[in-house]
Amino acid sequence: DNAAGCAGLVAIAEGVAASRARFLRTIRLIAFSCEERGRLGSKDYAKTVDPKNIVAVVNLDAIAPLPSARSAVVYSYRYSKEEIPGWLPKLLDSVARRYRDSTGIGSVSYWEGGGYVFDSRAFEVRGIPATTILGIGDPPANTLRDTIDQVDPAYGRDAARFAAAAALTIAGPISK
């Protein structure tokens, strides 16, 4: 759990910068702090933005647990695919199909169940379409067993590529 999403975010930033692509919409790559202590960073940031100016939030969390998975897991606090704003699941399903060869992710699983609250929730409560991409597995998150040997770097890479493809699709690339 600790830092896999941040590593994915850095990889996405490097890839976007290297592509020199231009987009119809601004992309902000942000790492929030204190998620485990009540989403303090994302809550503070979400209070400062105008919801009308944000198309969507794609959050990465615990993207590289063992065992390896080949499905992107999409989480929404609202607990079901039907309750996520209608266009977002369609876009994520489309991204999985279209980019399966380059992302390694061939399908999307919608996690219906709860108790976990990710940084995306700070935006959902403000009416902003938001979702979290995470890994499947039983990671020893937030314990002393949350160590590098519990990480599947290949899935972390693939989950980051999937999140990047989703974000870039939302941003609407216009050229290189």
C-alpha positions in Angstrom: 0.0 0.0 0.0 2.6 2.5 1.0 4.0 4.5 -1.9 3.0 2.2 -4.8 0.4 4.7 -6.0 3.1 7.5 -5.7 5.5 5.4 -7.8 2.8 4.9 -10.4 2.1 8.7 -10.4 5.7 9.4 -11.1 5.8 6.9 -13.9 2.7 8.5 -15.4 4.2 12.0 -15.2 7.4 10.8 -16.9 5.4 9.1 -19.7 3.1 12.2 -20.3 6.2 14.5 -20.4 8.1 12.2 -22.8 5.1 12.0 -25.2 5.0 15.8 -25.7 1.3 15.4 -26.4 -1.1 18.2 -25.9 -4.6 17.8 -24.4 -8.0 19.5 -24.6 -8.1 19.5 -20.8 -5.5 20.1 -18.1 -4.2 17.0 -16.3 -3.1 17.5 -12.7 -1.0 14.7 -11.1 -1.2 15.1 -7.4 0.0 13.0 -4.5 -2.0 13.5 -1.3 -0.8 12.9 2.3 -2.6 11.5 5.3 -5.1 9.2 3.6 -4.9 6.7 6.4 -5.6 9.5 8.9 -8.9 10.6 7.4 -7.9 11.7 3.9 -6.6 15.0 5.2 -4.6 16.0 2.1 -7.3 15.1 -0.4 -10.0 16.7 1.7 -8.1 20.0 2.0 -7.4 20.0 -1.7 -11.0 19.1 -2.7 -12.2 22.1 -0.7 -10.1 24.5 -2.9 -11.4 23.4 -6.3 -14.6 24.3 -8.2 -16.3 21.0 -9.0 -17.4 22.5 -12.4 -13.8 22.6 -13.4 -13.0 18.9 -12.8 -14.1 16.3 -15.3 -13.0 13.3 -13.2 -10.6 12.1 -10.5 -8.6 8.8 -11.1 -6.9 7.8 -7.8 -4.2 5.1 -7.5 -4.0 3.2 -4.2 -2.3 -0.1 -3.3 -1.7 -0.8 -7.0 0.9 -3.5 -6.7 0.0 -6.2 -4.1 0.7 -9.9 -4.5 -0.7 -12.1 -5.9 -0.6 -10.6 -9.4 -3.9 -9.7 -11.0 -4.8 -9.0 -14.6 -8.0 -7.1 -14.0 -8.1 -3.4 -12.9 -10.1 -3.1 -9.8 -12.2 0.0 -9.7 -13.6 1.2 -6.4 -16.4 3.7 -5.8 -17.6 4.6 -2.3 -21.1 4.2 -3.7 -20.4 0.5 -4.0 -21.8 -0.4 -7.4 -20.9 0.1 -11.0 -24.5 1.4 -11.6 -24.0 4.2 -9.1 -20.8 5.6 -10.5 -21.6 8.4 -13.0 -22.7 6.5 -16.1 -20.0 7.6 -18.5 -17.1 6.7 -16.2 -17.6 2.9 -16.1 -18.1 2.9 -19.9 -14.9 4.8 -20.4 -12.9 2.5 -18.1 -14.3 -0.6 -19.8 -13.5 0.9 -23.1 -9.9 1.7 -22.0 -9.4 -1.9 -20.8 -10.5 -3.2 -24.2 -8.7 -0.7 -26.3 -5.3 -0.7 -24.5 -5.1 -4.3 -23.2 -1.9 -5.0 -25.2 -0.1 -1.9 -23.9 -1.4 -1.9 -20.3 -1.7 -5.6 -19.6 -5.1 -5.0 -18.1 -7.8 -6.7 -20.1 -10.9 -6.1 -18.0 -12.3 -4.0 -15.2 -13.8 -5.4 -12.0 -16.1 -3.2 -10.0 -15.6 -3.7 -6.3 -18.9 -3.6 -4.6 -18.4 -3.7 -0.9 -17.1 -1.4 1.6 -15.6 -0.1 4.6 -12.6 1.3 2.8 -12.5 4.9 1.9 -9.9 6.2 -0.5 -8.8 9.7 -1.5 -11.3 9.7 -4.3 -14.1 10.0 -1.7 -13.1 13.6 -0.9 -14.1 14.4 -4.5 -17.2 12.2 -4.7 -18.8 14.1 -1.8 -18.4 17.3 -3.8 -20.2 15.8 -6.7 -17.1 15.2 -8.8 -16.9 11.8 -10.7 -14.1 9.9 -9.0 -12.8 6.4 -8.8 -9.9 4.5 -7.3 -7.8 2.0 -9.2 -6.3 -0.6 -6.9 -4.8 -4.1 -6.9 -6.4 -7.4 -6.0 -4.9 -9.5 -3.3 -4.5 -9.6 0.5 -1.8 -7.1 1.0 -0.4 -6.6 4.5 -1.1 -2.9 4.0 -0.2 -0.5 6.8 1.5 -3.1 8.9 5.2 -4.0 9.4 4.6 -6.7 6.8 4.0 -4.0 4.1 7.4 -4.6 2.5 8.9 -4.6 -0.9 8.7 -8.4 -1.1 4.9 -8.1 -1.0 4.9 -6.0 -4.2 4.2 -7.2 -7.8 6.1 -4.5 -9.8 4.6 -5.8 -13.1 1.0 -5.3 -11.9 1.9 -1.9 -10.4 3.3 -0.9 -13.8 0.2 -2.2 -15.6 -2.2 -0.5 -13.2 -0.3 2.8 -13.7 -0.5 2.4 -17.4 -4.2 1.7 -17.2 -4.8 4.8 -15.0 -2.7 6.8 -17.4 -4.7 5.6 -20.4 -7.9 6.5 -18.6 -6.7 9.9 -17.6 -5.4 10.7 -21.1 -8.6 9.5 -22.6 -10.5 11.9 -20.3 -8.1 14.7 -21.1 -8.7 14.3 -24.8 -5.3 14.3 -26.6 -5.2 16.6 -29.6 -1.7 16.2 -31.0 2.0 15.4 -30.4 
